[in-house]
């Protein structure tokens, strides 16, 4: 079936990003397979992460179907768009339905996008990964595609106001080489390797990031272990419980 909604939405997003004068630094997009199923796995630091993950797949002319909270599909604006773009609602009380939906899409050759931390990391460091992405890749017989984002938290993230001004914010995207998900290997072991690879990509993006905080009031987006004032992982965990 023709994609009547997804391409125009991408076009609108790209126009908005041009207006905002975002500076993109995308590396490794050639690792996105041009055909066949794959599970794209990324860190999660901002509300617009799914847009940037999707952009990383555009050079390969691929569309990514994301697994997202079911509540997003109930929204009067985002809901119809999410359904029209064939994203997959995840109801945590009935997660198997979403799993089966994603598995079917993978077997039909789709790329499925997953944020294995499940929620935005308010410390901007990697949280523990859930094993669902690895299990999907194993059962569907497709590779895992590790990815890391950096800078997206400066646009819009949990606990901070949106910044859609023309501040020339750099957005770093790093896509790693596909990783095999051997059915004979335990899903938790694959997940550990996957998390380690995303961590490597994240650190590479952070090292190459061309901007540093302008002053003491601009350190909120930098992790505590890098000298910023973002919550530590322990503090962020406490915030998630509220």
C-alpha positions as CSV (number, residue, x, y, z in Angstrom):
1,X,0.0,0.0,0.0
2,X,1.1,3.5,-0.7
3,X,2.5,5.6,2.2
4,X,0.2,8.6,2.1
5,X,1.0,10.0,5.5
6,X,4.6,9.1,6.6
7,X,6.5,10.9,3.8
8,X,4.6,14.2,4.2
9,X,5.2,14.1,7.9
10,X,8.9,13.6,7.3
11,X,8.9,16.5,4.9
12,X,7.2,18.7,7.4
13,X,9.7,17.7,10.1
14,X,12.6,18.4,7.8
15,X,11.2,21.8,7.0
16,X,10.8,22.6,10.7
17,X,14.3,21.6,11.4
18,X,15.6,23.9,8.6
19,X,13.6,26.7,10.2
20,X,15.2,26.0,13.5
21,X,18.5,25.8,11.8
22,X,19.5,22.5,13.5
23,X,23.0,21.3,12.7
24,X,23.0,17.6,11.9
25,X,26.0,15.3,12.3
26,X,24.9,11.9,11.1
27,X,27.4,9.0,10.8
28,X,26.9,5.4,10.0
29,X,23.6,5.8,8.2
30,X,25.1,3.5,5.5
31,X,24.6,0.7,8.1
32,X,20.8,0.9,7.8
33,X,19.9,-2.1,5.5
34,X,18.2,-1.1,2.3
35,X,15.9,-4.0,2.4
36,X,14.7,-6.6,4.9
37,X,13.7,-6.5,8.5
38,X,15.8,-5.0,11.4
39,X,15.3,-3.8,14.9
40,X,16.7,-0.3,15.3
41,X,17.6,0.3,19.0
42,X,18.5,3.8,20.4
43,X,19.0,5.6,23.6
44,X,16.2,7.9,24.7
45,X,16.9,11.4,25.9
46,X,14.2,13.6,24.3
47,X,10.6,13.6,23.1
48,X,11.6,13.9,19.5
49,X,14.1,11.0,19.4
50,X,11.8,8.9,17.2
51,X,11.9,11.6,14.5
52,X,15.7,11.7,14.5
53,X,16.0,7.9,14.5
54,X,13.7,7.9,11.5
55,X,15.8,10.5,9.7
56,X,18.8,8.3,10.1
57,X,17.0,5.6,8.0
58,X,16.1,8.0,5.2
59,X,19.4,7.7,3.2
60,X,18.5,4.0,2.8
61,X,15.0,5.0,1.8
62,X,13.5,3.2,4.7
63,X,10.6,4.0,7.0
64,X,10.9,3.0,10.7
65,X,7.8,1.7,12.6
66,X,8.2,2.6,16.2
67,X,6.9,0.9,19.3
68,X,5.4,3.7,21.4
69,X,3.2,4.0,24.5
70,X,-0.4,3.3,23.9
71,X,-1.4,6.7,25.4
72,X,0.2,8.5,22.4
73,X,-2.3,6.7,20.2
74,X,-5.2,8.0,22.2
75,X,-4.2,11.7,21.7
76,X,-6.6,13.4,19.3
77,X,-3.7,14.8,17.1
78,X,-0.9,12.3,17.5
79,X,-3.1,9.3,17.6
80,X,-4.4,9.4,14.0
81,X,-0.9,10.2,12.7
82,X,0.8,7.4,14.6
83,X,-1.8,4.9,13.3
84,X,-1.5,6.2,9.7
85,X,2.3,5.8,9.9
86,X,1.8,2.2,11.1
87,X,3.6,2.7,14.4
88,X,2.9,0.1,17.0
89,X,1.0,0.9,20.3
90,X,2.4,-0.7,23.4
91,X,0.0,-1.4,26.3
92,X,2.1,-2.4,29.2
93,X,-0.8,-4.4,30.6
94,X,-1.0,-6.4,27.4
95,X,2.5,-6.2,25.9
96,X,2.3,-9.5,24.0
97,X,-0.1,-7.9,21.5
98,X,2.5,-5.3,20.6
99,X,5.2,-8.0,20.5
100,X,3.3,-10.1,18.0
101,X,2.5,-7.0,15.9
102,X,6.2,-6.1,15.8
103,X,7.2,-9.6,15.0
104,X,4.8,-9.8,12.1
105,X,6.1,-6.5,10.7
106,X,9.8,-7.6,11.0
107,X,9.0,-10.9,9.2
108,X,7.4,-8.8,6.4
109,X,10.6,-6.8,6.0
110,X,10.0,-3.7,8.1
111,X,12.4,-1.9,10.4
112,X,11.0,-1.6,13.9
113,X,12.3,1.1,16.2
114,X,12.7,0.4,19.9
115,X,13.8,2.4,22.9
116,X,14.8,-0.4,25.3
117,X,15.1,2.0,28.2
118,X,11.3,2.3,28.0
119,X,11.3,5.9,29.2
120,X,13.4,9.0,28.7
121,X,16.6,9.0,30.7
122,X,16.6,12.2,32.8
123,X,20.3,11.7,33.6
124,X,21.1,11.5,29.9
125,X,23.0,8.3,30.6
126,X,22.0,4.8,29.5
127,X,19.5,3.1,31.8
128,X,19.1,-0.7,31.9
129,X,17.9,-2.2,28.6
130,X,14.9,-4.4,28.5
131,X,15.4,-7.6,26.5
132,X,12.4,-7.2,24.1
133,X,14.5,-5.9,21.2
134,X,16.9,-8.9,21.4
135,X,14.0,-11.4,21.6
136,X,12.3,-9.8,18.6
137,X,15.4,-10.0,16.5
138,X,16.1,-13.6,17.5
139,X,12.6,-14.8,16.8
140,X,12.3,-12.8,13.5
141,X,15.7,-13.8,12.3
142,X,16.8,-10.2,11.7
143,X,19.7,-8.1,12.9
144,X,19.8,-5.5,15.7
145,X,20.8,-2.0,14.6
146,X,22.4,0.0,17.4
147,X,22.1,3.8,17.4
148,X,22.9,6.7,19.7
149,X,21.5,10.3,19.8
150,X,23.0,13.3,21.4
151,X,21.8,16.9,21.6
152,X,18.1,16.1,21.2
153,X,17.5,16.7,24.9
154,X,18.3,20.4,24.3
155,X,15.2,20.7,22.1
156,X,12.6,19.0,24.3
157,X,12.9,16.6,27.1
158,X,11.2,15.6,30.4
159,X,11.3,18.3,33.1
160,X,12.4,21.1,30.8
161,X,10.6,23.6,28.5
162,X,10.8,23.2,24.8
163,X,13.4,25.2,23.0
164,X,12.3,25.7,19.4
165,X,14.3,28.9,18.9
166,X,16.9,29.4,16.2
167,X,19.8,28.5,18.4
168,X,21.7,26.3,15.8
169,X,21.5,23.3,18.1
170,X,23.7,20.4,16.9
171,X,22.1,17.0,16.7
172,X,24.4,14.0,16.6
173,X,23.3,10.7,15.3
174,X,25.5,7.6,15.3
175,X,24.4,4.3,13.7
176,X,26.5,1.2,14.3
177,X,27.0,-1.9,12.2
178,X,24.2,-4.5,12.4
179,X,24.5,-7.0,15.2
180,X,23.4,-10.6,14.8
181,X,20.9,-12.0,17.3
182,X,21.7,-15.7,17.5
183,X,18.7,-17.7,18.7
184,X,21.1,-20.0,20.6
185,X,22.4,-17.1,22.7
186,X,20.5,-15.9,25.7
187,X,18.5,-12.8,25.1
188,X,20.0,-11.1,28.2
189,X,23.5,-11.7,27.0
190,X,22.6,-10.2,23.6
191,X,21.0,-7.2,25.4
192,X,24.2,-6.6,27.4
193,X,26.3,-6.6,24.2
194,X,23.8,-4.3,22.6
195,X,23.8,-1.9,25.5
196,X,27.6,-1.8,25.4
197,X,27.6,-1.0,21.7
198,X,25.0,1.8,22.2
199,X,27.2,3.2,25.0
200,X,30.2,3.3,22.7
201,X,28.2,5.1,20.0
202,X,26.9,7.6,22.6
203,X,30.4,8.3,24.0
204,X,31.6,8.9,20.4
205,X,28.8,11.3,19.8
206,X,29.5,13.2,23.0
207,X,33.2,13.5,22.3
208,X,32.5,14.9,18.8
209,X,29.8,17.3,20.0
210,X,30.9,20.8,19.0
211,X,29.1,22.8,21.7
212,X,29.8,23.2,25.4
213,X,27.6,24.9,28.0
214,X,27.6,28.7,27.7
215,X,27.8,29.1,31.5
216,X,26.6,27.7,34.8
217,X,22.9,28.1,33.8
218,X,23.4,26.0,30.7
219,X,24.8,22.8,32.2
220,X,21.5,21.1,32.7
221,X,21.8,19.0,29.5
222,X,25.2,17.6,30.4
223,X,25.4,14.4,32.5
224,X,26.8,14.7,36.0
225,X,29.7,12.4,35.2
226,X,30.8,14.8,32.4
227,X,30.6,17.8,34.8
228,X,27.1,18.9,34.1
229,X,24.2,19.5,36.4
230,X,21.8,16.8,35.0
231,X,20.6,14.4,37.7
232,X,22.8,11.5,38.5
233,X,21.4,8.1,37.5
234,X,20.3,7.5,41.1
235,X,18.6,10.9,41.3
236,X,16.9,10.3,38.0
237,X,15.6,7.0,39.2
238,X,14.0,8.7,42.1
239,X,12.4,11.3,39.8
240,X,10.9,8.4,37.7
241,X,9.2,7.1,40.8
242,X,7.3,10.4,41.4
